[in-house]
Amino acid sequence: MTLPIAVKGKTTLEEGFQALVKGEVMEGGNEYKCEKCDGPNGQYQKRAFKRTCLEEVPDHLVLNLKRFDFDMTQNIRFKINDTFEFPRKIDMSAYRIEQFFEPKVPTPEDCFELVG
């Protein structure tokens, strides 16, 4: 499994994971297009909430650091050179789906040793 981690405006891997599971509201031009819903041309745009969390933590996890961005005003792609720190180990149990449905129920640790 590969997870995309945004580094822009973040200083640590934990902040990147928090942004990933925090999610975003999809509205306006970014609304969810439901092909099964009734609407013009058989589609209906609907406000939705998008979040990434783990149902199961795999044995191996690849983190894709999103270090490039696009400047719409200058029409150029650029690299983000901000400092981004990550620990030697990280507990992934805080990013499991159970934490969002039952946050008071303790989950066992699921630690990864980071290499690379």
All heavy atoms as an XYZ file, in Angstrom:
944
protein
N       0.844     -1.171      0.000
C       0.000      0.000      0.000
C       0.892      1.237      0.000
O       1.888      1.298      0.688
C      -0.898     -0.005      1.239
C      -1.660      1.289      1.423
S      -2.630      1.363      2.924
C      -3.994      0.375      2.438
N       0.499      2.224     -0.795
C       1.217      3.495     -0.869
C       0.290      4.612     -0.422
O      -0.847      4.695     -0.878
C       1.696      3.758     -2.308
O       2.535      2.683     -2.722
C       2.462      5.063     -2.396
N       0.773      5.451      0.485
C      -0.007      6.593      0.963
C       0.662      7.897      0.526
O       1.854      8.080      0.764
C      -0.109      6.581      2.484
C      -0.962      5.501      3.112
C      -0.900      5.593      4.626
C      -2.395      5.617      2.644
N      -0.100      8.814     -0.094
C       0.471     10.115     -0.453
C       0.437     11.060      0.748
O      -0.609     11.296      1.338
C      -0.472     10.603     -1.558
C      -1.780      9.958     -1.234
C      -1.459      8.640     -0.577
N       1.576     11.583      1.128
C       1.677     12.478      2.280
C       2.092     13.866      1.798
O       3.169     14.047      1.233
C       2.721     11.958      3.305
C       2.428     10.519      3.722
C       2.811     12.884      4.503
C       1.148     10.339      4.490
N       1.226     14.851      2.021
C       1.534     16.237      1.633
C       2.570     16.808      2.595
O       2.471     16.631      3.805
C       0.267     17.076      1.661
N       3.573     17.488      2.048
C       4.599     18.101      2.887
C       4.467     19.626      2.926
O       5.036     20.263      3.807
C       6.027     17.703      2.445
C       6.216     16.214      2.547
C       6.325     18.168      1.045
N       3.721     20.200      1.993
C       3.576     21.655      1.945
C       2.857     22.147      3.199
O       1.752     21.715      3.519
C       2.787     22.066      0.709
C       2.709     23.563      0.522
C       1.986     23.909     -0.761
C       1.968     25.406     -0.969
N       1.270     25.739     -2.218
N       3.509     23.037      3.925
C       2.933     23.588      5.145
C       3.020     22.659      6.343
O       2.469     22.955      7.393
N       3.703     21.535      6.208
C       3.858     20.567      7.305
C       5.338     20.482      7.664
O       6.197     20.697      6.819
C       3.379     19.172      6.893
C       2.119     19.113      6.072
C       0.893     19.250      6.910
C      -0.374     19.085      6.130
N      -0.649     20.070      5.105
N       5.623     20.149      8.919
C       7.024     20.013      9.317
C       7.371     18.591      9.741
O       8.540     18.249      9.812
C       7.365     20.974     10.479
O       6.486     20.706     11.578
C       7.225     22.417     10.050
N       6.354     17.765     10.038
C       6.620     16.402     10.496
C       5.710     15.407      9.781
O       4.661     15.766      9.250
C       6.392     16.253     12.011
O       5.002     16.452     12.293
C       7.247     17.213     12.810
N       6.101     14.149      9.817
C       5.294     13.085      9.241
C       3.950     12.979      9.947
O       2.919     12.758      9.314
C       6.049     11.753      9.329
C       5.351     10.536      8.746
C       5.074     10.725      7.253
C       6.183      9.291      8.974
N       3.942     13.178     11.258
C       2.689     13.120     12.008
C       1.703     14.174     11.508
O       0.514     13.900     11.370
C       2.938     13.284     13.517
C       3.617     12.090     14.160
C       5.139     12.123     14.059
O       5.692     13.030     13.389
O       5.773     11.235     14.623
N       2.196     15.384     11.223
C       1.325     16.429     10.677
C       0.776     16.019      9.309
O      -0.377     16.301      8.986
C       2.072     17.753     10.550
C       2.341     18.440     11.860
C       3.110     19.741     11.678
O       3.225     20.249     10.524
O       3.609     20.267     12.675
N       1.600     15.371      8.506
C       1.160     14.890      7.200
C       0.062     13.844      7.326
O      -0.926     13.879      6.591
N       0.220     12.913      8.279
C      -0.811     11.896      8.514
C      -2.090     12.537      9.053
O      -3.194     12.154      8.665
C      -0.328     10.826      9.491
C       0.399      9.696      8.830
C       1.709      9.422      9.150
C      -0.229      8.894      7.890
C       2.388      8.374      8.552
C       0.435      7.849      7.281
C       1.751      7.594      7.608
N      -1.959     13.507      9.945
C      -3.139     14.182     10.490
C      -3.934     14.865      9.378
O      -5.164     14.818      9.363
C      -2.741     15.208     11.555
C      -2.277     14.595     12.852
C      -3.351     13.762     13.530
O      -4.525     14.075     13.474
N      -2.938     12.683     14.157
N      -3.242     15.500      8.438
C      -3.922     16.150      7.315
C      -4.610     15.120      6.426
O      -5.706     15.361      5.909
C      -2.925     16.962      6.495
N      -3.994     13.953      6.273
C      -4.570     12.895      5.447
C      -5.876     12.375      6.031
O      -6.869     12.229      5.324
C      -3.559     11.753      5.315
C      -3.828     10.668      4.299
C      -3.740     11.219      2.891
C      -2.831      9.535      4.475
N      -5.897     12.138      7.338
C      -7.106     11.591      7.965
C      -8.122     12.666      8.333
O      -9.288     12.362      8.530
C      -6.772     10.731      9.208
C      -5.915      9.543      8.824
C      -6.106     11.534     10.291
N      -7.689     13.922      8.407
C      -8.622     15.011      8.710
C      -9.660     15.136      7.608
O     -10.837     15.350      7.863
C      -7.857     16.327      8.866
C      -8.744     17.504      9.151
C      -7.920     18.771      9.244
C      -8.842     19.973      9.418
N      -8.091     21.211      9.382
N      -9.222     14.999      6.394
C     -10.139     15.037      5.267
C     -10.451     16.433      4.799
O      -9.915     17.424      5.309
N     -11.333     16.500      3.793
C     -11.729     17.777      3.215
C     -13.160     17.704      2.721
O     -13.647     16.644      2.339
C     -10.801     18.165      2.066
C     -10.881     17.231      0.878
C     -10.006     17.653     -0.287
O     -10.148     18.797     -0.756
O      -9.207     16.830     -0.721
N     -13.817     18.831      2.753
C     -15.170     18.927      2.225
C     -15.061     19.190      0.732
O     -14.343     20.088      0.308
C     -15.962     20.056      2.920
C     -17.341     20.196      2.296
C     -16.072     19.788      4.412
N     -15.767     18.389     -0.045
C     -15.791     18.564     -1.497
C     -17.053     19.340     -1.842
O     -18.159     18.813     -1.712
C     -15.756     17.205     -2.182
C     -14.514     16.406     -1.851
S     -14.570     14.733     -2.472
C     -14.446     15.023     -4.212
N     -16.869     20.603     -2.246
C     -18.012     21.457     -2.554
C     -17.658     22.385     -3.700
O     -16.506     22.466     -4.102
C     -18.445     22.246     -1.316
C     -17.351     23.098     -0.716
C     -17.731     23.684      0.622
O     -18.891     23.576      1.030
O     -16.856     24.264      1.268
N     -18.658     23.083     -4.216
C     -18.430     23.981     -5.345
C     -18.031     23.193     -6.580
O     -18.649     22.198     -6.925
N     -16.967     23.605     -7.253
C     -16.483     22.912     -8.444
C     -15.828     21.584     -8.137
O     -15.505     20.814     -9.037
N     -15.605     21.312     -6.865
C     -14.949     20.074     -6.431
C     -15.959     19.062     -5.888
O     -15.578     18.128     -5.205
C     -13.909     20.429     -5.357
C     -12.933     19.305     -5.113
O     -12.694     18.484     -5.981
N     -12.368     19.266     -3.930
N     -17.241     19.242     -6.161
C     -18.271     18.346     -5.628
C     -18.158     16.947     -6.213
O     -17.670     16.755     -7.319
C     -19.665     18.909     -5.906
C     -19.992     20.098     -5.054
C     -21.382     20.636     -5.335
O     -21.846     20.522     -6.485
O     -21.994     21.165     -4.399
N     -18.656     15.990     -5.455
C     -18.679     14.592     -5.874
C     -19.718     14.409     -6.974
O     -20.834     14.896     -6.867
C     -19.020     13.716     -4.663
C     -19.127     12.249     -4.965
C     -17.992     11.496     -5.206
C     -20.362     11.635     -5.014
C     -18.091     10.146     -5.487
C     -20.470     10.281     -5.281
C     -19.330      9.545     -5.524
O     -19.430      8.214     -5.804
N     -19.356     13.717     -8.040
C     -20.287     13.461     -9.135
C     -20.835     12.048     -8.990
O     -20.112     11.078     -9.134
C     -19.585     13.634    -10.472
C     -19.202     15.063    -10.741
C     -18.508     15.226    -12.064
C     -18.150     16.675    -12.230
N     -16.853     16.905    -12.729
N     -22.100     11.981     -8.708
C     -22.777     10.699     -8.515
C     -23.446     10.297     -9.825
O     -24.390     10.950    -10.272
C     -23.813     10.823     -7.393
S     -24.744      9.310     -7.138
N     -22.967      9.234    -10.469
C     -23.529      8.793    -11.737
C     -24.843      8.046    -11.562
O     -25.609      7.902    -12.500
C     -22.520      7.928    -12.477
C     -21.287      8.720    -12.884
C     -20.261      7.885    -13.619
O     -20.551      6.726    -13.964
O     -19.158      8.411    -13.847
N     -25.115      7.556    -10.367
C     -26.348      6.811    -10.112
C     -27.482      7.721     -9.646
O     -28.615      7.290     -9.565
C     -26.100      5.721     -9.071
C     -25.131      4.665     -9.547
C     -24.915      3.605     -8.493
C     -23.919      2.577     -8.970
N     -23.665      1.548     -7.980
N     -27.172      8.964     -9.323
C     -28.185      9.893     -8.830
C     -28.921     10.547     -9.989
O     -28.390     10.660    -11.083
C     -27.533     10.983     -7.966
S     -26.612     10.330     -6.574
N     -30.148     10.973     -9.724
C     -30.919     11.675    -10.744
C     -30.447     13.116    -10.848
O     -30.223     13.794     -9.861
C     -32.407     11.661    -10.399
C     -33.002     10.268    -10.512
O     -32.482      9.489    -11.336
O     -33.963      9.961     -9.790
N     -30.296     13.580    -12.053
C     -29.885     14.955    -12.293
C     -29.699     15.169    -13.778
O     -29.929     14.266    -14.576
N     -29.259     16.348    -14.196
C     -29.043     16.601    -15.616
C     -27.992     15.636    -16.184
O     -26.974     15.382    -15.557
C     -28.569     18.045    -15.684
C     -28.437     18.524    -14.289
C     -28.937     17.482    -13.364
N     -28.265     15.105    -17.340
C     -27.365     14.155    -18.012
C     -27.084     12.921    -17.169
O     -26.024     12.306    -17.278
C     -26.042     14.828    -18.400
C     -26.242     15.999    -19.329
O     -27.144     15.976    -20.174
N     -25.440     17.035    -19.174
N     -28.005     12.576    -16.285
C     -27.832     11.376    -15.466
C     -26.842     11.536    -14.335
O     -26.505     10.577    -13.674
N     -26.337     12.742    -14.123
C     -25.380     12.968    -13.039
C     -25.910     14.027    -12.089
O     -26.675     14.899    -12.468
C     -24.030     13.442    -13.572
C     -23.239     12.367    -14.251
C     -21.827     12.849    -14.541
O     -21.537     14.028    -14.514
N     -20.950     11.922    -14.822
N     -25.488     13.926    -10.891
C     -25.870     14.882     -9.873
C     -24.627     15.190     -9.056
O     -23.994     14.284     -8.522
C     -26.974     14.285     -8.995
C     -27.431     15.205     -7.907
C     -28.265     16.282     -8.173
C     -27.023     14.993     -6.599
C     -28.685     17.116     -7.160
C     -27.438     15.832     -5.581
C     -28.272     16.894     -5.874
O     -28.683     17.723     -4.870
N     -24.275     16.451     -8.964
C     -23.133     16.826     -8.137
C     -23.615     17.011     -6.713
O     -24.643     17.646     -6.471
C     -22.487     18.097     -8.660
C     -21.734     17.855     -9.949
C     -20.933     19.055    -10.351
O     -21.481     20.134    -10.542
N     -19.639     18.865    -10.482
N     -22.872     16.433     -5.803
C     -23.298     16.439     -4.414
C     -22.124     16.814     -3.519
O     -21.002     16.382     -3.744
C     -23.814     15.043     -4.065
C     -24.431     14.939     -2.717
C     -25.117     13.587     -2.593
C     -25.707     13.441     -1.240
N     -27.109     13.716     -1.182
N     -22.412     17.615     -2.522
C     -21.403     17.970     -1.515
C     -21.052     16.698     -0.754
O     -21.929     15.931     -0.372
C     -21.974     19.029     -0.579
C     -20.981     19.568      0.381
C     -21.582     20.728      1.151
N     -20.624     21.190      2.101
C     -20.892     21.405      3.372
N     -22.107     21.252      3.833
N     -19.961     21.803      4.186
N     -19.772     16.476     -0.541
C     -19.323     15.244      0.123
C     -18.113     15.548      0.995
O     -17.540     16.640      0.961
C     -18.984     14.188     -0.918
N     -17.714     14.559      1.782
C     -16.538     14.656      2.640
C     -15.590     13.529      2.253
O     -15.991     12.370      2.186
C     -16.955     14.528      4.112
C     -15.825     14.766      5.065
C     -15.395     16.051      5.327
C     -15.200     13.714      5.684
C     -14.349     16.276      6.207
C     -14.155     13.923      6.563
C     -13.729     15.210      6.826
N     -14.330     13.872      1.958
C     -13.334     12.880      1.545
C     -12.265     12.767      2.618
O     -11.715     13.771      3.067
C     -12.717     13.311      0.216
C     -11.662     12.340     -0.294
C     -11.133     12.777     -1.634
C      -9.990     13.715     -1.451
N      -9.268     14.022     -2.677
N     -11.992     11.538      3.023
C     -10.984     11.280      4.059
C     -10.272      9.973      3.714
O     -10.858      9.068      3.154
C     -11.681     11.149      5.405
C     -10.848     10.483      6.461
C     -11.597     10.258      7.741
N     -11.858     11.546      8.336
C     -12.746     11.757      9.287
N     -13.464     10.777      9.758
N     -12.924     12.955      9.784
N      -9.011      9.886      4.100
C      -8.255      8.650      3.941
C      -7.921      8.121      5.323
O      -7.354      8.833      6.147
C      -6.946      8.888      3.158
O      -7.268      9.411      1.882
C      -6.164      7.606      3.001
N      -8.318      6.898      5.590
C      -7.907      6.217      6.821
C      -7.757      4.738      6.495
O      -8.198      4.271      5.445
C      -8.882      6.455      7.973
S     -10.582      6.145      7.607
N      -7.123      4.008      7.375
C      -6.788      2.616      7.107
C      -7.796      1.661      7.742
O      -8.051      1.735      8.936
C      -5.391      2.299      7.647
C      -4.267      3.164      7.087
C      -2.979      2.906      7.849
C      -4.084      2.891      5.618
N      -8.351      0.773      6.923
C      -9.210     -0.274      7.459
C      -8.331     -1.336      8.102
O      -8.626     -1.832      9.177
C     -10.057     -0.878      6.346
C     -11.127     -1.803      6.858
C     -12.089     -2.213      5.773
O     -12.172     -1.562      4.732
O     -12.779     -3.221      5.992
N      -7.263     -1.686      7.409
C      -6.259     -2.608      7.936
C      -4.888     -2.009      7.673
O      -4.673     -1.398      6.630
C      -6.345     -3.964      7.234
C      -7.582     -4.753      7.545
C      -7.560     -6.111      6.869
O      -6.473     -6.598      6.497
O      -8.643     -6.689      6.715
N      -3.976     -2.194      8.604
C      -2.615     -1.715      8.405
C      -1.823     -2.851      7.764
O      -1.751     -3.946      8.318
C      -1.972     -1.282      9.742
C      -0.550     -0.808      9.516
C      -2.805     -0.195     10.394
N      -1.254     -2.629      6.575
C      -0.521     -3.700      5.892
C       0.824     -3.972      6.554
O       1.287     -3.195      7.401
C      -0.331     -3.136      4.482
C      -0.297     -1.670      4.691
C      -1.243     -1.382      5.825
N       1.450     -5.061      6.146
C       2.775     -5.395      6.677
C       3.831     -4.405      6.195
O       4.782     -4.099      6.912
C       3.185     -6.805      6.260
C       2.352     -7.873      6.952
O       1.813     -7.597      8.046
O       2.214     -8.974      6.401
N       3.686     -3.936      4.968
C       4.621     -2.971      4.382
C       3.839     -1.759      3.914
O       2.792     -1.886      3.282
C       5.384     -3.579      3.198
C       6.180     -4.781      3.575
N       7.380     -4.699      4.232
C       5.931     -6.100      3.415
C       7.838     -5.912      4.449
N       6.981     -6.779      3.963
N       4.362     -0.598      4.215
C       3.688      0.643      3.869
C       4.693      1.574      3.188
O       5.770      1.818      3.718
C       3.143      1.301      5.138
C       2.309      2.543      4.996
C       1.043      2.254      4.212
C       1.945      3.080      6.369
N       4.342      2.066      2.004
C       5.196      2.993      1.268
C       4.587      4.381      1.386
O       3.399      4.559      1.153
C       5.296      2.589     -0.225
C       6.124      3.590     -1.008
C       5.887      1.186     -0.350
N       5.411      5.347      1.774
C       4.945      6.722      1.916
C       5.474      7.543      0.745
O       6.679      7.614      0.518
C       5.434      7.328      3.224
C       5.047      6.562      4.480
C       5.655      7.226      5.708
C       3.555      6.447      4.607
N       4.560      8.139     -0.007
C       4.907      8.983     -1.145
C       4.839     10.435     -0.682
O       3.757     10.968     -0.477
C       3.925      8.720     -2.288
C       4.147      9.620     -3.470
O       5.221     10.174     -3.648
N       3.120      9.786     -4.267
N       6.003     11.049     -0.480
C       6.039     12.438     -0.031
C       5.760     13.355     -1.220
O       6.518     13.382     -2.183
C       7.390     12.772      0.603
C       7.767     11.934      1.819
C       9.130     12.369      2.343
C       6.712     12.011      2.882
N       4.672     14.087     -1.152
C       4.264     14.977     -2.243
C       5.065     16.272     -2.145
O       4.631     17.235     -1.541
C       2.757     15.222     -2.164
C       1.960     13.955     -2.407
C       0.504     14.069     -2.071
C      -0.195     15.189     -2.761
N      -1.631     15.237     -2.482
N       6.246     16.267     -2.766
C       7.172     17.379     -2.662
C       7.116     18.321     -3.863
O       7.961     19.192     -4.021
C       8.594     16.863     -2.479
C       8.750     16.067     -1.187
C      10.190     15.769     -0.868
N      10.909     16.932     -0.439
C      10.972     17.390      0.805
N      10.309     16.782      1.747
N      11.683     18.446      1.107
N       6.136     18.131     -4.739
C       5.997     19.013     -5.897
C       4.607     19.625     -5.885
O       3.641     19.011     -5.448
C       6.229     18.248     -7.201
C       7.659     17.862     -7.408
C       8.134     16.647     -6.947
C       8.536     18.723     -8.041
C       9.455     16.294     -7.115
C       9.864     18.384     -8.220
C      10.327     17.160     -7.757
N       4.506     20.854     -6.373
C       3.227     21.558     -6.437
C       3.185     22.322     -7.763
O       4.189     22.396     -8.485
C       3.088     22.516     -5.259
C       1.639     22.799     -4.920
O       0.745     22.383     -5.674
O       1.395     23.455     -3.887
N       2.038     22.875     -8.071
C       1.862     23.605     -9.323
C       1.364     25.009     -9.010
O       0.397     25.181     -8.280
C       0.867     22.872    -10.224
C       0.823     23.404    -11.614
C       1.806     23.069    -12.528
C      -0.191     24.259    -12.009
C       1.785     23.571    -13.821
C      -0.231     24.767    -13.297
C       0.764     24.422    -14.208
N       2.035     26.005     -9.560
C       1.641     27.402     -9.394
C       0.754     27.775    -10.575
O       1.221     27.897    -11.713
C       2.882     28.298     -9.343
C       2.546     29.747     -9.065
O       1.376     30.148     -9.242
O       3.453     30.487     -8.656
N      -0.553     27.947    -10.293
C      -1.522     28.236    -11.347
C      -1.324     29.629    -11.943
O      -1.636     29.846    -13.111
C      -2.942     28.113    -10.794
C      -3.278     26.730    -10.286
S      -3.413     25.531    -11.589
C      -5.079     25.845    -12.105
N      -0.789     30.576    -11.169
C      -0.626     31.935    -11.683
C       0.535     32.020    -12.672
O       0.465     32.753    -13.645
C      -0.396     32.943    -10.540
O       0.761     32.555     -9.791
C      -1.607     32.998     -9.627
N       1.620     31.252    -12.422
C       2.781     31.279    -13.310
C       2.813     30.086    -14.257
O       3.693     29.987    -15.111
C       4.063     31.326    -12.490
C       4.190     32.565    -11.648
C       5.498     32.595    -10.887
O       6.472     31.958    -11.272
N       5.525     33.334     -9.798
N       1.893     29.136    -14.042
C       1.791     27.944    -14.880
C       3.090     27.123    -14.878
O       3.570     26.684    -15.926
C       1.387     28.332    -16.307
C       0.773     27.171    -17.057
O       0.198     26.268    -16.449
N       0.897     27.179    -18.371
N       3.668     26.956    -13.659
C       4.898     26.168    -13.536
C       4.780     25.186    -12.373
O       4.056     25.412    -11.411
C       6.147     27.062    -13.325
C       5.996     27.918    -12.060
C       6.443     27.906    -14.534
C       7.269     28.616    -11.641
N       5.515     24.109    -12.488
C       5.635     23.114    -11.429
C       6.894     23.438    -10.638
O       7.915     23.805    -11.218
C       5.745     21.725    -12.063
C       5.713     20.609    -11.086
C       5.706     19.288    -11.830
N       5.778     18.216    -10.848
C       6.205     17.024    -11.095
N       6.581     16.698    -12.316
N       6.247     16.119    -10.166
N       6.820     23.300     -9.296
C       7.988     23.606     -8.483
C       8.122     22.607     -7.335
O       7.158     21.963     -6.934
C       7.928     25.047     -7.942
C       6.769     25.291     -7.006
C       6.924     25.159     -5.641
C       5.517     25.645     -7.502
C       5.860     25.380     -4.777
C       4.453     25.874     -6.647
C       4.623     25.741     -5.288
N       9.355     22.488     -6.846
C       9.646     21.571     -5.756
C       9.509     22.291     -4.428
O       9.929     23.435     -4.278
C      11.058     21.012     -5.895
C      11.379     19.957     -4.860
C      12.709     19.310     -5.109
C      12.956     18.237     -4.063
N      14.264     17.610     -4.238
N       8.945     21.584     -3.446
C       8.817     22.109     -2.088
C      10.053     21.671     -1.323
O      10.282     20.470     -1.136
C       7.530     21.589     -1.425
C       6.321     22.020     -2.240
C       7.437     22.066      0.016
C       5.054     21.298     -1.898
N      10.873     22.627     -0.893
C      12.130     22.318     -0.216
C      12.066     22.552      1.285
O      13.098     22.738      1.925
C      13.269     23.150     -0.824
C      13.621     22.685     -2.214
O      13.748     21.497     -2.464
N      13.749     23.622     -3.131
N      10.866     22.545      1.856
C      10.718     22.757      3.293
C      11.301     21.582      4.071
O      11.324     20.451      3.591
C       9.242     22.905      3.662
C       8.584     24.080      2.971
O       9.317     24.940      2.445
O       7.343     24.134      2.949
N      11.750     21.854      5.293
C      12.233     20.797      6.166
C      11.065     19.920      6.582
O       9.999     20.416      6.948
C      12.899     21.399      7.424
O      13.996     22.205      7.011
C      13.384     20.313      8.360
N      11.254     18.618      6.496
C      10.205     17.661      6.845
C      10.863     16.535      7.632
O      11.728     15.831      7.125
C       9.548     17.131      5.561
C       8.301     16.357      5.798
C       7.117     17.003      6.093
C       8.298     14.980      5.714
C       5.947     16.291      6.299
C       7.141     14.258      5.916
C       5.960     14.916      6.211
N      10.465     16.392      8.894
C      11.096     15.411      9.776
C      10.182     14.218     10.001
O       8.967     14.364     10.044
C      11.416     16.066     11.121
C      12.377     17.217     11.007
C      12.603     17.915     12.335
O      11.965     17.538     13.333
O      13.410     18.845     12.358
N      10.797     13.041     10.165
C      10.012     11.890     10.543
C      10.770     11.055     11.545
O      11.995     11.017     11.538
C       9.539     11.052      9.350
C      10.432     10.962      8.177
C      10.971      9.758      7.789
C      10.709     12.082      7.420
C      11.758      9.660      6.671
C      11.494     12.000      6.302
C      12.025     10.774      5.925
N      10.010     10.397     12.441
C      10.630      9.621     13.514
C      11.150      8.282     13.004
O      10.879      7.883     11.874
C       9.469      9.404     14.495
C       8.266      9.378     13.619
C       8.548     10.358     12.518
N      11.890      7.611     13.839
C      12.369      6.265     13.487
C      11.229      5.251     13.494
O      11.231      4.303     12.731
C      13.447      5.809     14.471
C      14.676      6.659     14.454
C      15.655      6.063     13.513
N      16.888      6.834     13.550
C      17.687      6.917     12.530
N      17.390      6.295     11.420
N      18.767      7.618     12.599
N      10.254      5.454     14.392
C       9.097      4.558     14.491
C       7.831      5.390     14.516
O       7.833      6.511     15.011
C       9.165      3.720     15.761
C      10.241      2.668     15.759
C      10.146      1.797     16.984
C      11.239      0.738     16.915
N      11.171     -0.180     18.033
N       6.743      4.810     13.990
C       5.455      5.488     14.022
C       4.362      4.461     14.311
O       4.408      3.336     13.820
C       5.168      6.244     12.710
C       3.922      7.102     12.872
C       5.080      5.305     11.538
C       3.758      8.149     11.831
N       3.429      4.859     15.169
C       2.297      4.014     15.531
C       1.134      4.353     14.604
O       0.595      5.453     14.654
C       1.904      4.243     16.992
C       0.773      3.348     17.444
O       0.377      2.434     16.694
O       0.280      3.563     18.562
N       0.737      3.416     13.764
C      -0.319      3.647     12.773
C      -1.719      3.403     13.321
O      -2.702      3.640     12.621
C      -0.083      2.754     11.547
C       1.192      3.070     10.803
S       1.240      4.759     10.186
C      -0.072      4.717      9.005
N      -1.846      2.965     14.556
C      -3.174      2.668     15.114
C      -4.054      3.922     15.190
O      -5.271      3.829     15.101
C      -3.058      2.017     16.484
O      -2.454      2.890     17.414
N      -3.455      5.098     15.310
C      -4.230      6.341     15.392
C      -4.890      6.701     14.063
O      -5.780      7.543     14.026
C      -3.319      7.486     15.831
N      -4.469      6.060     12.989
C      -4.988      6.390     11.660
C      -5.907      5.297     11.104
O      -6.242      5.305      9.935
C      -3.819      6.656     10.705
C      -2.835      7.617     11.316
C      -1.583      7.194     11.735
C      -3.186      8.939     11.544
C      -0.695      8.071     12.331
C      -2.315      9.822     12.136
C      -1.061      9.379     12.530
O      -0.205     10.247     13.127
N      -6.315      4.384     11.980
C      -7.243      3.314     11.565
C      -8.674      3.815     11.623
O      -9.006      4.710     12.390
C      -7.074      2.094     12.469
C      -5.727      1.406     12.275
C      -5.676      0.164     13.076
N      -6.790     -0.690     12.715
C      -6.670     -1.946     12.358
N      -5.491     -2.503     12.317
N      -7.725     -2.666     12.057
N      -9.529      3.210     10.836
C     -10.926      3.629     10.718
C     -11.668      3.521     12.051
O     -12.559      4.319     12.347
C     -11.633      2.841      9.598
C     -12.907      3.552      9.183
C     -11.873      1.400      9.990
C     -13.485      3.064      7.887
N     -11.281      2.574     12.905
C     -11.941      2.414     14.200
C     -11.811      3.664     15.061
O     -12.690      3.967     15.863
C     -11.359      1.218     14.977
C     -11.649     -0.110     14.359
C     -10.554     -0.573     13.418
O      -9.564      0.165     13.225
O     -10.696     -1.661     12.848
N     -10.711      4.391     14.901
C     -10.491      5.591     15.703
C     -11.502      6.687     15.394
O     -11.722      7.567     16.212
C      -9.071      6.126     15.479
C      -8.000      5.279     16.108
C      -8.138      5.250     17.626
O      -8.217      6.284     18.268
N      -8.169      4.067     18.190
N     -12.122      6.633     14.237
C     -13.089      7.661     13.851
C     -14.513      7.276     14.234
O     -15.327      8.139     14.503
C     -12.986      7.952     12.359
C     -11.619      8.443     11.998
C     -10.690      7.589     11.452
C     -11.250      9.749     12.263
C      -9.415      8.023     11.157
C      -9.976     10.192     11.973
C      -9.057      9.332     11.420
N     -14.784      5.968     14.280
C     -16.124      5.520     14.651
C     -16.258      5.277     16.151
O     -17.306      5.495     16.733
C     -16.505      4.259     13.874
C     -16.702      4.518     12.408
C     -15.884      3.936     11.477
C     -17.703      5.371     11.963
C     -16.064      4.183     10.126
C     -17.892      5.626     10.618
C     -17.066      5.021      9.695
N     -15.177      4.804     16.770
C     -15.183      4.547     18.211
C     -13.879      5.059     18.823
O     -13.016      4.280     19.208
C     -15.336      3.047     18.470
C     -16.639      2.467     17.934
C     -16.761      0.978     18.220
O     -16.370      0.557     19.322
O     -17.240      0.265     17.350
N     -13.734      6.381     18.946
C     -12.463      6.938     19.417
C     -12.119      6.621     20.870
O     -10.962      6.676     21.253
C     -12.635      8.442     19.212
C     -14.095      8.671     19.115
C     -14.705      7.402     18.609
N     -13.116      6.280     21.682
C     -12.845      6.007     23.097
C     -12.369      4.572     23.338
O     -11.844      4.258     24.395
C     -14.088      6.285     23.932
C     -14.494      7.755     23.888
C     -15.553      8.064     24.908
C     -16.132      9.423     24.732
N     -15.435     10.528     25.188
N     -12.560      3.701     22.345
C     -12.133      2.308     22.481
C     -10.639      2.234     22.154
O     -10.220      2.616     21.058
C     -12.936      1.387     21.535
C     -12.423     -0.037     21.612
C     -14.417      1.463     21.857
N      -9.827      1.754     23.095
C      -8.382      1.683     22.827
C      -8.069      0.631     21.754
O      -8.694     -0.423     21.705
C      -7.777      1.283     24.180
C      -8.894      0.735     24.981
C     -10.172      1.288     24.429
N      -7.138      0.973     20.890
C      -6.700      0.024     19.864
C      -5.255     -0.357     20.145
O      -4.481      0.470     20.634
C      -6.796      0.633     18.450
O      -6.045      1.833     18.423
C      -8.231      0.923     18.064
N      -4.885     -1.595     19.846
C      -3.500     -2.001     20.096
C      -2.538     -1.258     19.168
O      -2.907     -0.866     18.065
C      -3.503     -3.503     19.798
C      -4.707     -3.736     18.955
C      -5.693     -2.678     19.291
N      -1.322     -1.071     19.651
C      -0.306     -0.391     18.845
C      -0.035     -1.162     17.565
O      -0.114     -2.383     17.528
C       1.007     -0.275     19.626
C       1.023      0.823     20.634
C       2.409      1.007     21.227
O       3.291      0.141     21.047
O       2.617      2.039     21.875
N       0.292     -0.439     16.528
C       0.666     -1.025     15.247
C       1.837     -0.212     14.726
O       1.675      0.699     13.917
C      -0.514     -1.002     14.278
C      -0.408     -2.059     13.204
O       0.709     -2.572     12.995
O      -1.421     -2.352     12.572
N       3.029     -0.516     15.250
C       4.212      0.304     14.996
C       4.977     -0.126     13.756
O       5.085     -1.315     13.458
C       5.142      0.282     16.196
S       4.443      1.115     17.627
N       5.491      0.870     13.062
C       6.355      0.672     11.907
C       7.715      1.265     12.195
O       7.808      2.347     12.780
C       5.785      1.376     10.673
C       4.751      0.595      9.919
C       3.439      0.570     10.361
C       5.092     -0.115      8.793
C       2.485     -0.124      9.672
C       4.142     -0.813      8.087
C       2.833     -0.824      8.527
N       8.751      0.594     11.774
C      10.095      1.165     11.793
C      10.337      1.754     10.414
O      10.180      1.075      9.399
C      11.145      0.079     12.084
C      12.520      0.615     12.220
C      13.521     -0.461     12.597
O      13.119     -1.426     13.250
O      14.690     -0.314     12.227
N      10.651      3.051     10.374
C      10.794      3.745      9.101
C      12.212      3.592      8.569
O      13.193      3.750      9.308
C      10.444      5.214      9.260
C       9.031      5.481      9.765
C       8.800      6.973      9.937
C       7.987      4.894      8.847
N      12.320      3.275      7.288
C      13.628      3.156      6.614
C      13.532      3.864      5.276
O      12.446      4.076      4.742
C      14.031      1.677      6.399
C      14.252      0.975      7.702
C      12.994      0.942      5.564
N      14.677      4.226      4.727
C      14.657      4.800      3.380
C      15.353      6.096      3.277
O      15.849      6.736      4.090
